[in-house]
Amino acid sequence: MQIWELFIIAVGLAMDAFAVSICKGLGVQALRPQHALWTGLWFGGFQALMPAVGYALGIRFQTVITNVDHWIAFVLLGLIGLNMIRESFGQAEDTVNSSFAPAAMLPLAVATSIDALAVGVTFAFLQVDVVPAVSLIGLVTFALACVGVKLGHMFGVRYKARAERFGGIVLVLMGGKILLEHLGILP
């Protein structure tokens, strides 16, 4: 997998964290740099941890599933992406606690990184070098979460749905690309 493909996947995965970061920024009366830093560390850390865990799980099953690994990657990325797109059209108003305490941040960090766990499984099947991949995912998420807090404080939740929709579309397209490459349709 090329570095630009990993970067696109990282951006797609980071969109949930970016959207929640916007909401966190919205709830802050007096924004301080540590708000953005703390949010970036929580979300970036978990976005790096979860694909590493997924990779460790996936590597155990790699030899058993080698003949269908491209289909698994296609289905997992497609389902994750479609779910993000579906959620972006939801009518329910999300409420995010404005606290930055670990008790408030941990559930958000876990919830926004579940998709990354499944992507980590696909990394095992595709034999991706996991250390640079999870590092890139963590760094991209860290940066976007920091920016999200600032943007949320400035603009509110106006762009939350669009960010989530964009991330979903990216993951669906990457899943399709993996399948088409394996089938020999794309070089």
CYANA upper distance limits for C-alpha pairs under 8 A (distance plus 0.5 A):
  1 MET  CA      5 GLU  CA      6.94
  1 MET  CA      6 LEU  CA      7.47
  1 MET  CA    126 LEU  CA      8.35
  1 MET  CA    128 VAL  CA      6.84
  2 GLN  CA      6 LEU  CA      6.97
  3 ILE  CA      7 PHE  CA      6.62
  4 TRP  CA      8 ILE  CA      6.71
  5 GLU  CA      9 ILE  CA      6.74
  5 GLU  CA    174 MET  CA      8.30
  6 LEU  CA     10 ALA  CA      6.51
  6 LEU  CA    133 ALA  CA      6.93
  6 LEU  CA    136 LEU  CA      8.06
  6 LEU  CA    137 ILE  CA      8.29
  7 PHE  CA     11 VAL  CA      6.70
  7 PHE  CA    136 LEU  CA      7.43
  7 PHE  CA    137 ILE  CA      7.82
  7 PHE  CA    140 VAL  CA      8.35
  8 ILE  CA     12 GLY  CA      6.68
  8 ILE  CA    170 VAL  CA      7.61
  9 ILE  CA     13 LEU  CA      6.57
  9 ILE  CA    137 ILE  CA      8.29
  9 ILE  CA    170 VAL  CA      7.58
  9 ILE  CA    171 LEU  CA      6.94
  9 ILE  CA    174 MET  CA      7.78
 10 ALA  CA     14 ALA  CA      6.53
 10 ALA  CA    136 LEU  CA      7.33
 10 ALA  CA    137 ILE  CA      5.01
 10 ALA  CA    138 GLY  CA      8.38
 10 ALA  CA    140 VAL  CA      6.77
 10 ALA  CA    141 THR  CA      7.67
 11 VAL  CA     15 MET  CA      6.96
 11 VAL  CA    137 ILE  CA      8.05
 11 VAL  CA    140 VAL  CA      7.01
 11 VAL  CA    141 THR  CA      7.70
 11 VAL  CA    167 GLY  CA      7.42
 12 GLY  CA    166 PHE  CA      7.69
 12 GLY  CA    167 GLY  CA      4.39
 12 GLY  CA    168 GLY  CA      7.06
 12 GLY  CA    169 ILE  CA      8.44
 12 GLY  CA    170 VAL  CA      6.07
 12 GLY  CA    171 LEU  CA      6.47
 13 LEU  CA     17 ALA  CA      8.44
 13 LEU  CA     47 GLN  CA      8.38
 13 LEU  CA    113 SER  CA      8.19
 13 LEU  CA    115 ASP  CA      7.51
 13 LEU  CA    116 ALA  CA      6.98
 13 LEU  CA    137 ILE  CA      8.20
 13 LEU  CA    141 THR  CA      8.29
 13 LEU  CA    167 GLY  CA      6.90
 13 LEU  CA    171 LEU  CA      8.21
 14 ALA  CA     18 PHE  CA      6.48
 14 ALA  CA     47 GLN  CA      8.13
 14 ALA  CA    137 ILE  CA      8.11
 14 ALA  CA    140 VAL  CA      7.53
 14 ALA  CA    141 THR  CA      5.32
 14 ALA  CA    144 LEU  CA      7.47
 14 ALA  CA    145 ALA  CA      8.32
 14 ALA  CA    167 GLY  CA      7.97
 15 MET  CA     19 ALA  CA      6.53
 15 MET  CA    144 LEU  CA      8.49
 15 MET  CA    163 ALA  CA      6.19
 15 MET  CA    164 GLU  CA      5.87
 15 MET  CA    166 PHE  CA      8.08
 15 MET  CA    167 GLY  CA      5.77
 16 ASP  CA     20 VAL  CA      6.79
 16 ASP  CA    112 THR  CA      6.04
 16 ASP  CA    163 ALA  CA      8.17
 16 ASP  CA    164 GLU  CA      6.34
 16 ASP  CA    167 GLY  CA      8.14
 17 ALA  CA     21 SER  CA      6.43
 17 ALA  CA     43 PHE  CA      6.74
 17 ALA  CA    109 ALA  CA      8.05
 17 ALA  CA    112 THR  CA      6.02
 17 ALA  CA    113 SER  CA      8.28
 17 ALA  CA    141 THR  CA      7.51
 17 ALA  CA    144 LEU  CA      8.32
 17 ALA  CA    145 ALA  CA      6.59
 18 PHE  CA     22 ILE  CA      6.77
 18 PHE  CA    141 THR  CA      7.95
 18 PHE  CA    144 LEU  CA      6.16
 18 PHE  CA    145 ALA  CA      5.37
 18 PHE  CA    147 VAL  CA      8.34
 18 PHE  CA    148 GLY  CA      5.73
 18 PHE  CA    160 LYS  CA      8.46
 18 PHE  CA    163 ALA  CA      7.94
 19 ALA  CA     23 CYS  CA      7.13
 19 ALA  CA    148 GLY  CA      7.40
 19 ALA  CA    157 VAL  CA      8.46
 19 ALA  CA    159 TYR  CA      8.34
 19 ALA  CA    160 LYS  CA      5.32
 19 ALA  CA    161 ALA  CA      8.05
 19 ALA  CA    163 ALA  CA      6.92
 19 ALA  CA    164 GLU  CA      7.16
 20 VAL  CA     24 LYS  CA      6.73
 20 VAL  CA     96 VAL  CA      7.96
 20 VAL  CA    108 LEU  CA      8.33
 20 VAL  CA    148 GLY  CA      8.35
 20 VAL  CA    160 LYS  CA      8.30
 21 SER  CA     25 GLY  CA      6.63
 21 SER  CA     39 THR  CA      7.47
 21 SER  CA    145 ALA  CA      5.88
 21 SER  CA    146 CYS  CA      7.88
 21 SER  CA    148 GLY  CA      5.36
 21 SER  CA    149 VAL  CA      5.33
 21 SER  CA    152 GLY  CA      7.55
 22 ILE  CA     26 LEU  CA      6.71
 22 ILE  CA    145 ALA  CA      8.37
 22 ILE  CA    148 GLY  CA      5.05
 22 ILE  CA    149 VAL  CA      5.41
 22 ILE  CA    150 LYS  CA      7.82
 22 ILE  CA    151 LEU  CA      6.64
 22 ILE  CA    152 GLY  CA      4.34
 22 ILE  CA    153 HIS  CA      7.64
 22 ILE  CA    156 GLY  CA      7.31
 22 ILE  CA    157 VAL  CA      6.78
 22 ILE  CA    160 LYS  CA      7.55
 23 CYS  CA     27 GLY  CA      7.05
 23 CYS  CA     95 THR  CA      8.29
 23 CYS  CA     96 VAL  CA      6.74
 23 CYS  CA    149 VAL  CA      7.84
 23 CYS  CA    152 GLY  CA      6.37
 23 CYS  CA    156 GLY  CA      7.58
 23 CYS  CA    157 VAL  CA      6.67
 24 LYS  CA     28 VAL  CA      7.29
 24 LYS  CA     96 VAL  CA      6.98
 24 LYS  CA     97 ASN  CA      7.73
 24 LYS  CA     98 SER  CA      6.13
 24 LYS  CA    149 VAL  CA      6.52
 24 LYS  CA    152 GLY  CA      7.46
 24 LYS  CA    153 HIS  CA      8.47
 25 GLY  CA     31 LEU  CA      7.96
 25 GLY  CA     98 SER  CA      8.39
 25 GLY  CA    148 GLY  CA      7.59
 25 GLY  CA    149 VAL  CA      4.56
 25 GLY  CA    150 LYS  CA      6.48
 25 GLY  CA    151 LEU  CA      7.52
 25 GLY  CA    152 GLY  CA      4.87
 25 GLY  CA    153 HIS  CA      4.84
 25 GLY  CA    154 MET  CA      8.43
 25 GLY  CA    156 GLY  CA      8.20
 26 LEU  CA    149 VAL  CA      7.97
 26 LEU  CA    152 GLY  CA      5.22
 26 LEU  CA    153 HIS  CA      5.05
 26 LEU  CA    154 MET  CA      8.10
 26 LEU  CA    155 PHE  CA      8.30
 26 LEU  CA    156 GLY  CA      5.84
 26 LEU  CA    157 VAL  CA      7.72
 27 GLY  CA     96 VAL  CA      8.39
 27 GLY  CA     97 ASN  CA      8.02
 27 GLY  CA     98 SER  CA      5.36
 27 GLY  CA    153 HIS  CA      7.88
 28 VAL  CA     98 SER  CA      6.79
 28 VAL  CA    153 HIS  CA      7.22
 31 LEU  CA     35 HIS  CA      7.19
 31 LEU  CA    150 LYS  CA      8.28
 31 LEU  CA    153 HIS  CA      7.72
 32 ARG  CA     36 ALA  CA      7.90
 33 PRO  CA     37 LEU  CA      6.75
 34 GLN  CA     38 TRP  CA      6.20
 35 HIS  CA     39 THR  CA      6.67
 35 HIS  CA    100 PHE  CA      7.64
 35 HIS  CA    149 VAL  CA      7.98
 36 ALA  CA     40 GLY  CA      6.51
 36 ALA  CA    145 ALA  CA      7.56
 36 ALA  CA    146 CYS  CA      4.93
 36 ALA  CA    147 VAL  CA      7.84
 36 ALA  CA    149 VAL  CA      6.09
 36 ALA  CA    150 LYS  CA      7.52
 37 LEU  CA     41 LEU  CA      6.60
 37 LEU  CA    146 CYS  CA      6.59
 38 TRP  CA     42 TRP  CA      6.74
 38 TRP  CA    100 PHE  CA      7.95
 39 THR  CA     43 PHE  CA      6.61
 39 THR  CA    100 PHE  CA      8.00
 39 THR  CA    105 MET  CA      8.11
 39 THR  CA    142 PHE  CA      8.26
 39 THR  CA    145 ALA  CA      6.80
 39 THR  CA    146 CYS  CA      7.05
 39 THR  CA    149 VAL  CA      8.18
 40 GLY  CA     44 GLY  CA      5.98
 40 GLY  CA     45 GLY  CA      8.34
 40 GLY  CA    141 THR  CA      7.46
 40 GLY  CA    142 PHE  CA      4.60
 40 GLY  CA    143 ALA  CA      7.05
 40 GLY  CA    144 LEU  CA      8.07
 40 GLY  CA    145 ALA  CA      5.41
 40 GLY  CA    146 CYS  CA      5.67
 41 LEU  CA     45 GLY  CA      6.03
 41 LEU  CA    142 PHE  CA      6.55
 42 TRP  CA     46 PHE  CA      6.75
 42 TRP  CA    105 MET  CA      7.36
 42 TRP  CA    106 LEU  CA      7.84
 42 TRP  CA    109 ALA  CA      6.46
 43 PHE  CA     47 GLN  CA      6.48
 43 PHE  CA    108 LEU  CA      8.47
 43 PHE  CA    109 ALA  CA      5.53
 43 PHE  CA    112 THR  CA      8.01
 43 PHE  CA    113 SER  CA      8.08
 43 PHE  CA    138 GLY  CA      8.31
 43 PHE  CA    141 THR  CA      7.02
 43 PHE  CA    142 PHE  CA      6.87
 43 PHE  CA    145 ALA  CA      7.43
 44 GLY  CA     48 ALA  CA      6.68
 44 GLY  CA    137 ILE  CA      7.91
 44 GLY  CA    138 GLY  CA      4.76
 44 GLY  CA    139 LEU  CA      6.67
 44 GLY  CA    140 VAL  CA      7.88
 44 GLY  CA    141 THR  CA      5.26
 44 GLY  CA    142 PHE  CA      4.77
 44 GLY  CA    143 ALA  CA      8.50
 44 GLY  CA    145 ALA  CA      8.14
 45 GLY  CA     49 LEU  CA      6.60
 45 GLY  CA    138 GLY  CA      6.35
 45 GLY  CA    142 PHE  CA      8.15
 46 PHE  CA     50 MET  CA      6.39
 46 PHE  CA    109 ALA  CA      6.52
 46 PHE  CA    110 VAL  CA      7.11
 46 PHE  CA    113 SER  CA      6.61
 46 PHE  CA    138 GLY  CA      7.96
 47 GLN  CA     51 PRO  CA      7.46
 47 GLN  CA    109 ALA  CA      8.38
 47 GLN  CA    112 THR  CA      8.36
 47 GLN  CA    113 SER  CA      5.65
 47 GLN  CA    116 ALA  CA      6.67
 47 GLN  CA    134 VAL  CA      8.12
 47 GLN  CA    137 ILE  CA      6.86
 47 GLN  CA    138 GLY  CA      5.83
 47 GLN  CA    141 THR  CA      7.34
 48 ALA  CA     52 ALA  CA      7.15
 48 ALA  CA    116 ALA  CA      8.49
 48 ALA  CA    134 VAL  CA      5.21
 48 ALA  CA    135 SER  CA      6.60
 48 ALA  CA    136 LEU  CA      8.44
 48 ALA  CA    137 ILE  CA      6.33
 48 ALA  CA    138 GLY  CA      4.92
 49 LEU  CA     53 VAL  CA      6.84
 49 LEU  CA    134 VAL  CA      7.80
 50 MET  CA     54 GLY  CA      6.63
 50 MET  CA    113 SER  CA      6.91
 50 MET  CA    114 ILE  CA      7.45
 50 MET  CA    116 ALA  CA      6.12
 50 MET  CA    117 LEU  CA      5.07
 50 MET  CA    120 GLY  CA      7.58
 51 PRO  CA     55 TYR  CA      6.35
 51 PRO  CA    116 ALA  CA      5.52
 51 PRO  CA    117 LEU  CA      4.97
 51 PRO  CA    118 ALA  CA      7.48
 51 PRO  CA    119 VAL  CA      6.54
 51 PRO  CA    120 GLY  CA      4.19
 51 PRO  CA    121 VAL  CA      7.56
 51 PRO  CA    134 VAL  CA      6.93
 52 ALA  CA     56 ALA  CA      6.74
 52 ALA  CA    117 LEU  CA      7.98
 52 ALA  CA    120 GLY  CA      6.46
 52 ALA  CA    130 VAL  CA      7.40
 52 ALA  CA    131 VAL  CA      8.47
 52 ALA  CA    134 VAL  CA      7.02
 53 VAL  CA     57 LEU  CA      6.83
 53 VAL  CA    117 LEU  CA      7.06
 53 VAL  CA    120 GLY  CA      7.44
 54 GLY  CA     58 GLY  CA      6.45
 54 GLY  CA    116 ALA  CA      8.25
 54 GLY  CA    117 LEU  CA      5.13
 54 GLY  CA    118 ALA  CA      6.51
 54 GLY  CA    119 VAL  CA      7.55
 54 GLY  CA    120 GLY  CA      4.73
 54 GLY  CA    121 VAL  CA      5.00
 54 GLY  CA    124 ALA  CA      8.46
 55 TYR  CA     59 ILE  CA      6.42
 55 TYR  CA    117 LEU  CA      8.30
 55 TYR  CA    120 GLY  CA      4.92
 55 TYR  CA    121 VAL  CA      5.20
 55 TYR  CA    122 THR  CA      7.83
 55 TYR  CA    123 PHE  CA      6.57
 55 TYR  CA    124 ALA  CA      5.50
 55 TYR  CA    130 VAL  CA      7.85
 56 ALA  CA     60 ARG  CA      7.33
 56 ALA  CA    120 GLY  CA      8.50
 56 ALA  CA    121 VAL  CA      8.10
 56 ALA  CA    124 ALA  CA      8.01
 57 LEU  CA     61 PHE  CA      7.73
 57 LEU  CA    121 VAL  CA      7.10
 58 GLY  CA     62 GLN  CA      6.58
 58 GLY  CA    120 GLY  CA      7.91
 58 GLY  CA    121 VAL  CA      4.97
 58 GLY  CA    122 THR  CA      7.62
 58 GLY  CA    123 PHE  CA      8.34
 58 GLY  CA    124 ALA  CA      5.71
 58 GLY  CA    125 PHE  CA      7.24
 59 ILE  CA     63 THR  CA      8.48
 59 ILE  CA    121 VAL  CA      8.01
 59 ILE  CA    124 ALA  CA      5.57
 59 ILE  CA    125 PHE  CA      7.53
 61 PHE  CA     65 ILE  CA      6.80
 62 GLN  CA     66 THR  CA      6.27
 62 GLN  CA     69 ASP  CA      8.42
 62 GLN  CA    124 ALA  CA      7.26
 62 GLN  CA    125 PHE  CA      6.17
 65 ILE  CA     69 ASP  CA      6.34
 65 ILE  CA    125 PHE  CA      8.34
 66 THR  CA    125 PHE  CA      7.35
 68 VAL  CA     72 ILE  CA      6.87
 69 ASP  CA     73 ALA  CA      6.69
 69 ASP  CA    122 THR  CA      8.00
 69 ASP  CA    125 PHE  CA      5.94
 69 ASP  CA    126 LEU  CA      7.68
 70 HIS  CA     74 PHE  CA      6.57
 70 HIS  CA    125 PHE  CA      8.13
 70 HIS  CA    126 LEU  CA      8.05
 70 HIS  CA    178 ILE  CA      6.99
 70 HIS  CA    179 LEU  CA      6.04
 70 HIS  CA    182 HIS  CA      7.09
 71 TRP  CA     75 VAL  CA      6.51
 71 TRP  CA    179 LEU  CA      6.96
 72 ILE  CA     76 LEU  CA      6.45
 72 ILE  CA    122 THR  CA      7.61
 73 ALA  CA     77 LEU  CA      6.45
 73 ALA  CA    119 VAL  CA      8.24
 73 ALA  CA    122 THR  CA      5.56
 73 ALA  CA    125 PHE  CA      8.22
 73 ALA  CA    175 GLY  CA      6.68
 73 ALA  CA    178 ILE  CA      7.80
 73 ALA  CA    179 LEU  CA      8.23
 74 PHE  CA     78 GLY  CA      6.27
 74 PHE  CA    172 VAL  CA      8.39
 74 PHE  CA    174 MET  CA      8.48
 74 PHE  CA    175 GLY  CA      4.69
 74 PHE  CA    176 GLY  CA      6.45
 74 PHE  CA    178 ILE  CA      7.11
 74 PHE  CA    179 LEU  CA      6.38
 75 VAL  CA     79 LEU  CA      6.39
 75 VAL  CA    175 GLY  CA      7.68
 76 LEU  CA     80 ILE  CA      6.59
 76 LEU  CA    118 ALA  CA      7.13
 76 LEU  CA    119 VAL  CA      7.83
 76 LEU  CA    122 THR  CA      8.22
 76 LEU  CA    175 GLY  CA      8.21
 77 LEU  CA     81 GLY  CA      6.45
 77 LEU  CA    118 ALA  CA      8.37
 77 LEU  CA    119 VAL  CA      7.41
 77 LEU  CA    171 LEU  CA      5.98
 77 LEU  CA    172 VAL  CA      6.29
 77 LEU  CA    174 MET  CA      7.78
 77 LEU  CA    175 GLY  CA      5.61
 78 GLY  CA     82 LEU  CA      6.45
 78 GLY  CA    171 LEU  CA      6.96
 78 GLY  CA    172 VAL  CA      4.92
 78 GLY  CA    173 LEU  CA      8.30
 78 GLY  CA    175 GLY  CA      6.28
 78 GLY  CA    176 GLY  CA      8.10
 79 LEU  CA     83 ASN  CA      6.48
 79 LEU  CA    172 VAL  CA      8.12
 80 ILE  CA     84 MET  CA      6.79
 80 ILE  CA    115 ASP  CA      6.84
 80 ILE  CA    168 GLY  CA      7.49
 80 ILE  CA    171 LEU  CA      7.70
 80 ILE  CA    172 VAL  CA      8.22
 81 GLY  CA     85 ILE  CA      6.74
 81 GLY  CA    167 GLY  CA      7.47
 81 GLY  CA    168 GLY  CA      4.14
 81 GLY  CA    169 ILE  CA      6.44
 81 GLY  CA    170 VAL  CA      7.71
 81 GLY  CA    171 LEU  CA      5.46
 81 GLY  CA    172 VAL  CA      5.56
 82 LEU  CA     86 ARG  CA      6.55
 82 LEU  CA    168 GLY  CA      6.40
 82 LEU  CA    169 ILE  CA      7.89
 82 LEU  CA    172 VAL  CA      7.34
 83 ASN  CA     87 GLU  CA      6.57
 83 ASN  CA    168 GLY  CA      7.71
 84 MET  CA     88 SER  CA      6.66
 84 MET  CA    164 GLU  CA      6.46
 84 MET  CA    165 ARG  CA      6.69
 84 MET  CA    167 GLY  CA      7.65
 84 MET  CA    168 GLY  CA      5.36
 85 ILE  CA     89 PHE  CA      7.36
 85 ILE  CA    164 GLU  CA      7.07
 85 ILE  CA    165 ARG  CA      5.03
 85 ILE  CA    166 PHE  CA      8.17
 85 ILE  CA    167 GLY  CA      8.36
 85 ILE  CA    168 GLY  CA      5.62
 85 ILE  CA    169 ILE  CA      7.44
 86 ARG  CA     90 GLY  CA      7.28
 86 ARG  CA    165 ARG  CA      8.37
 87 GLU  CA    164 GLU  CA      8.23
 87 GLU  CA    165 ARG  CA      8.50
 88 SER  CA    160 LYS  CA      8.36
 88 SER  CA    161 ALA  CA      5.06
 88 SER  CA    162 ARG  CA      7.46
 88 SER  CA    164 GLU  CA      6.13
 88 SER  CA    165 ARG  CA      5.95
 89 PHE  CA    161 ALA  CA      7.38
 97 ASN  CA    104 ALA  CA      7.28
 99 SER  CA    104 ALA  CA      6.60
 99 SER  CA    105 MET  CA      8.32
100 PHE  CA    104 ALA  CA      6.67
100 PHE  CA    105 MET  CA      6.52
101 ALA  CA    105 MET  CA      6.67
102 PRO  CA    106 LEU  CA      6.11
103 ALA  CA    107 PRO  CA      7.78
104 ALA  CA    108 LEU  CA      7.50
105 MET  CA    109 ALA  CA      6.49
106 LEU  CA    110 VAL  CA      6.65
107 PRO  CA    111 ALA  CA      6.48
108 LEU  CA    112 THR  CA      6.53
109 ALA  CA    113 SER  CA      6.71
110 VAL  CA    114 ILE  CA      6.77
113 SER  CA    117 LEU  CA      7.34
114 ILE  CA    118 ALA  CA      7.57
115 ASP  CA    119 VAL  CA      6.97
116 ALA  CA    120 GLY  CA      6.60
117 LEU  CA    121 VAL  CA      7.14
118 ALA  CA    122 THR  CA      7.14
119 VAL  CA    123 PHE  CA      6.79
120 GLY  CA    124 ALA  CA      7.08
121 VAL  CA    125 PHE  CA      7.24
122 THR  CA    126 LEU  CA      6.63
123 PHE  CA    127 GLN  CA      6.37
123 PHE  CA    128 VAL  CA      5.59
123 PHE  CA    129 ASP  CA      8.45
123 PHE  CA    130 VAL  CA      7.64
124 ALA  CA    128 VAL  CA      6.87
128 VAL  CA    133 ALA  CA      7.93
129 ASP  CA    133 ALA  CA      6.95
130 VAL  CA    134 VAL  CA      6.43
131 VAL  CA    135 SER  CA      6.54
132 PRO  CA    136 LEU  CA      6.52
133 ALA  CA    137 ILE  CA      6.75
134 VAL  CA    138 GLY  CA      6.52
135 SER  CA    139 LEU  CA      6.61
136 LEU  CA    140 VAL  CA      6.49
137 ILE  CA    141 THR  CA      6.56
138 GLY  CA    142 PHE  CA      6.47
139 LEU  CA    143 ALA  CA      6.69
140 VAL  CA    144 LEU  CA      6.65
141 THR  CA    145 ALA  CA      6.34
142 PHE  CA    146 CYS  CA      6.73
143 ALA  CA    147 VAL  CA      6.75
144 LEU  CA    148 GLY  CA      6.33
145 ALA  CA    149 VAL  CA      6.79
146 CYS  CA    150 LYS  CA      7.18
147 VAL  CA    151 LEU  CA      6.59
148 GLY  CA    152 GLY  CA      6.32
149 VAL  CA    153 HIS  CA      6.67
150 LYS  CA    154 MET  CA      6.75
151 LEU  CA    155 PHE  CA      6.17
151 LEU  CA    156 GLY  CA      7.64
152 GLY  CA    156 GLY  CA      5.05
152 GLY  CA    157 VAL  CA      6.77
159 TYR  CA    163 ALA  CA      6.68
160 LYS  CA    164 GLU  CA      6.86
161 ALA  CA    165 ARG  CA      6.55
162 ARG  CA    166 PHE  CA      6.55
163 ALA  CA    167 GLY  CA      6.78
164 GLU  CA    168 GLY  CA      6.80
165 ARG  CA    169 ILE  CA      6.75
166 PHE  CA    170 VAL  CA      6.76
167 GLY  CA    171 LEU  CA      6.88
168 GLY  CA    172 VAL  CA      6.78
169 ILE  CA    173 LEU  CA      6.66
170 VAL  CA    174 MET  CA      6.68
171 LEU  CA    175 GLY  CA      6.67
172 VAL  CA    176 GLY  CA      6.78
173 LEU  CA    177 LYS  CA      6.63
174 MET  CA    178 ILE  CA      6.74
175 GLY  CA    179 LEU  CA      6.90
176 GLY  CA    180 LEU  CA      6.58
177 LYS  CA    181 GLU  CA      6.52
177 LYS  CA    186 LEU  CA      8.08
178 ILE  CA    182 HIS  CA      6.80
179 LEU  CA    183 LEU  CA      6.71
180 LEU  CA    184 GLY  CA      6.70
180 LEU  CA    185 ILE  CA      5.66
180 LEU  CA    186 LEU  CA      6.06
181 GLU  CA    185 ILE  CA      6.34
181 GLU  CA    186 LEU  CA      5.12
181 GLU  CA    187 PRO  CA      6.45
182 HIS  CA    186 LEU  CA      8.41
